[in-house]
Amino acid sequence: MKNYFQFDQKLTFSKAVYYNLNPVPVKKPWRDATGGFGSFVPLQGWIEVYDTEGNCGRTFCSSGLLSNVLPLVLTGETRTYNEWYDYLYWKFRNFGFQSGQICDLGQFDRIMLEILAEREGKPLHRFLGATKDWAAIYKGGGSLLSDDDDLVADMVRYVEEGNKTIKFKVGSDWGKNMDRDVRRVELVRKAVGPDIRIAVDGNQVWDVEDALRFADRIRPYCPAWFEEPVHSHDMNAIREFRDRADMKIGFGESMRNYFAFETYAEKGVDHLMPLLGRMSAMGDLLKIRDLAREKGLMFSSGGTVWQNASFGALYNENEPLENHEPMTLPMGECLEVKPTKKDGRLYLLPDLPGSPVRIGLKKLEADGTLESMQIYRANKNNVSFAVRAAY
């Protein structure tokens, strides 16, 4: 599997420190059209992986990284960055290229890149070639559990914070209450005025006919794009909707690799939207960005915006990151170091080597969020690996 990044620096991993987190609550219970994501942010833990020189890569992660990735890398073996990536990629292929394990690989890919950047004393974004220290953002939120007044107040606040594009959820009552959704689109448009870009996200709740009905009803309010109007893997439904609806559509958060985005472009998707924490390779973010530029499509990327900022610095002003407040706000409160948000941008620290974030362990321990810590050390005999997955 050829990665976008080609680094021949050698890596030997010495240890990993995993911090298991108790559930981190959101500020208000949250729901989208299909029931995600409840009362807690989807966080399991935080990991720090060290090479033999003491350089470190850091990230929020799932516990799957402990059981799937660490046994393969904490072996005392030495490989180049690309050799490690290829080795892991093909180890995980039988889990499937849409699996959680393939997402763990993407997280470890970022860890390796952060280690290489820290080794050179550079922030990750500069190590990857960025020439600026900021990333453009847009603001998302708008739970279906919020009443109309709360929704409008949040969207107005997002605009007052300097965001020129805002997004909120539609698909009330599992997509059965279009009257409510249409009313909310109208109320937000009246509140923020004609110059703010408003996007809506259906989270795949509708079939083609219902999605078309909804698109017709909100067309007078000039949506910037309609995100996931139908099932994200139903490529024929996506093509049919796009052929019949004069409205830009966005897809991508459910996909794990670049190849799916080539299909999206072929099916008429106007806005390619990969998500940082679900990609199998960090370089795919840039391959998808380049594909969007080549095809004249919109591009943005989502995920943990504080870490995503390193890649956003490689995008231009019209290629923003999604700052999904209900998720990113409580995540940000777990961090003691992170990019600074101002006027529709995230500013990275220009002199912080490696990762753009540092976990706030003292705070997490004091408030009971930190459940436990576990240290994993390299074992030269730890070379076996059993794939545990259904076939």
N, C-alpha and C positions, 0 to 999 in steps of 0.2 A: 504494500500500500504506500504510494508516494505521497509524502506530506508536503504541504505548501512551504514549510520552513525546512531548510537544509543546513543543519549545524553538525559539524564533525567533532565538536568538543566531547571528551570522554567523561562519563559519569559513573561513580561508584557510590552507592547509597549506604550510609552507616546506621541510621536509625530513623524512626518516626515516633512522634508524640501525638497521641490522639486524645482530644478532650470531648467527652460525651456530654451533651447538653440535655437538660430537662426541657420540656416543651416551652417554646417562647411564644407568649400570647400576642395576638394582634391587638390594635387599639380598640377596635370594634369588631364583633363577629362579621365574617365576610362570606359572601356567596356570589358565584357567577351563575350563568344560565344552566349549567349542568352539575351544580352542587359543590364545586371547589371554592375555597379551600378551608373553610371552617373557622375555628377560633384560634388556631395556632399557625405560625409561620412554618413552612415545610423545611425545617432545619433538624438535622440529627447530630452533627458534630463539627468539629474543627480539627484539622490535621496540619502538622508541621513535619516535613520530610527533609532530612539533612544529607548532604554528601560528605565524603571523608575529609573535606577541607573546612567543614563547618558552615557552608552556605545553605540557605534554607528556602524552600518553597512552601507557601501557606494557602489554605483555602477552607471554606465551609465544604463539607463532604457528607456522603452517606456512609453508613457502616459497611456497605458493600466494598468500599475501597480497601477496608482492612482485610476482608476475607478473599478478595479477588486479586488485588494488585500487590499488596505488600508481600505475600509469599513468593511472588515472582521477582521482586526487585531487591528485597533484603537478603541477598544471597552472597554478597561479597564479590560478585562478578562485575566486570567493567565493560561497558559498551558506549558507543557514541550516542548522542541524543537520538538520531534517526534510527540507529540499530535497536535501541530500547523501544522506541515507538512501534517499529515494525514487528518486533518480537511480541509485544503485548497485543497488538491488533489482531494478529493471526491466532494467538492463544484464545482470544475472546470470540472468534467468529462464530462458533457453534452456539453461543448464546443468542445470536441474531443481531443484526445491525440496527435494530430499534430497541435494544435491551437496556436495562439499567446498568449492566456491566459495561456496555459501550460508553455510557455516560461517565462511569467511573474512570475509564480510560481518558476521556477528554479532560477530566479534572486533573488526572496525573500528568497529562501533557502540559497543562498550565503550570503545574508544580515544577516540572523539569525546566521550562522556559524561565521561570522565576529564579531558579537556582543558577542558571547560566547568566542571567542578568545581574544577580547579586555578586557572582564571581567577578564580573567586570566592573562592579561598582556603579552600575547604571540602573535607573528605574526601568521596569519592564517595557514601557511604551517607547522609551528612547533606544533600548537595546533592539527592539523590533523595527526601528527605523522612523519613528514619529519625529516630526520637526516642530511640533507644538505640544503644549502641556495642558490641553483641555479637550473635552469631548462635548459635542452638542447633545442635549437631552430634550425629550418631551415628557409630559406628565400623564400617567394613567392611574385610574382608580374607579370610583363609582360603583360600589357594591349594590346588588339588587336588593339587599336588606335595608339600604338607606331610603328614607322617604324622599319625596320630591324636593322639599326645602333643603334637606341635608345634602342631597346630590348637587343642587344648584350652588349652594354655599361652597362646597368643595371645589367645583369647577371654577367658580369666580376666584377663589383663593389661588388656585393653580395659575390662573392668568395674572393675578396680582404679583405672584412670585417671579414673573418674567417669562413664563412658558407661552409660546405662540401656537403650540399644538397640544390639545388635551384629548383624553380618551376615557370612555366609561362603558359599563356593561349594559347589554340589552339581552332580551330573552326571558322576560319576567314570567314566573309560574311555568317554568320549563317550556318557554316559547309560546304559551297559550294566551298570554295577555299582551297582545300587540298594542292595544289602545294605551296601556300604561307606558310602554316603551316609546311610542310615538309622541305622547304628551311630554315625556321627559326630554326627548331630543328637542322639541319645540321650546321648552322652558329654558334649556341650557343655551340654545342659540339666541334667544331673546336677551338672556342675561349677559352674555359675553360679547355680543355684537357680531357684525358680519366679517370682521377681519381675522378672527381666531379660527384656526383649523380644528374642527371637531371630528374625531373618529369614534366609531362604535364597534364593540366586540361582541359577537354572538356566541363565541365558544362552541361552535359546531352544532347548535341545538336544533336547527331547522333542516328540513328537506328542501329540495330545489324550489318547489312551488311556494312554500311558505316563505322562504328567504326572498323570493322575487316579490311577493306581496308586501313584505316589510320594506324592501328596497324602494318600491314605488311610493310607499307612504312617507318615507323620510327624505325622499329626493328634494322636496322644496327647501330643506334646511341645509343643503349642500355639504354632505359628509365628505371629509377628506379621503376616507376609505372605510370600507365595511370589512371588518376582520372576521375571518372564519365563519362565514354565513352557513356553510354546510360542512359535512365530515371532511376532515383534513386529509384523509387517504383516499377519498372517493374522487379520483381524478376526472372521471367522466361527468360527475355532478358539478365539479368545479368548472369544467369547460362549458357545460350547458348553462350554468348560471351566468358565466362571463359573457357568453354569446347573446344571452337574452336580456341582460341588465346593463344599462349604460351607467355603470358605477365602478369605481376602482375597488379591488378586493385585495386583502392581505392574508398570507398564510406563511407558516414556517416554524412555529414554536414546537410543534409535535415531532419534527423531523430531526434526525441525528447526523446526517452527512450531506455533503455537497450534491451528490447525485440526485437526491429528491428535488432539489431546487432547480436543477436543469429541467426536470419534468414539470414543475410548477410554471416555469417560464414558458414552456411549450403549450401548457394548458391555458395560458392567458392571465395568470396571476400578475397583478400590477405592482405589488409591494412584497418583496422578499424579506422575511422576518425571522432569522435564526435566533435561537436562545442560547446564551453562553453556557449554561450548566447542562445542556442536553446535547451538545455537539460531541462527536467522537474525536475531533481534532480542532485545536484552536485555529490552525491555519485555514480551516474551512470557512471561518467567518470572513476572511479576506478573499477567498476564492468566490464566495457568494456575493460579496461587495463588488468584486470585479465583474462578475456575471451581470449584476444589476446595471452597472455602468455601461457595459457592452450593449445590453438590450434596451437601455433607456428606461429602466424600471426604478421604482422607489426602493430604498433599502433602509432598514433599521435593525438593531439587535436588542434583545431583551435579556433578562436574567438578573443576577446580583449586580446592580448598577455600579456599586463601589469598586468591584473587581473588573467589571466590563469596561470601565473607563480607560484601562490600559489599551484596549483595542479600539475604543471610540476615538482615541487620540490619533489613530491611523485613518479615520474617516473624515469626510469634509463636513461643512456646516449643514448640508442638507441630508446627511446620513446619521440621524440621531440615535441615541440609546433611549430605551424606554425606562423611565423612572417610575416604577409602579409603587406608589406610596404605601398602600396597605401592607406590602411585603417588605419593601426596602427600608421603611422607617424603623421597624423593630429590629431588622438585621443590622442597620447602621448603629443602633444603640448598643449592640454587642461589640462594637469596634471602638478602640481608643484612637486609632489613626485611620483616616479615610479621606478621599477627595472632598473638596469643598464645593458646595452647590451655590451658584449665583447667576441670576439673569439668564436662565435657560442653558447653562453650561455647568459641567463638572471640571474643576481645576485640580490637576494632579500635583503632588509635591515633586519639584524638579530634581531634588537631591536625595530622595529616598530610594536606596537600591532595591531591586527586585520587586516584590509585591507592593501594590499601592495601599495595602491595608495591614493593620495589626490588631489582633484580638485584645479586648479589655478584660484580661483574666481576673484581676483583682475585683472589678465590679461584678463580673459574673459569679465569682465565688461568694461575694458578699450578699448578693441578692438571691442566691440559691439556684441560679441558672446552670452553673457548672455542676454536673452530677458526679463525674469521676475523670481520672486521667490514667492513661496507660502508655507505657514506653515499649516500643518494639525495636529490638536491636538486630543487626545483620547477623545471619547464621550461615556460614559457608556450606553447611550440609542441607540447607533448606532449598532444595532445587526441584522438588516434586510439586505437581499441581494437578488437582482433580477437578474437571469441569462438572459442576453440579447444576444441571438444568434439564428441563423436560425436552424431549425431542418429538 
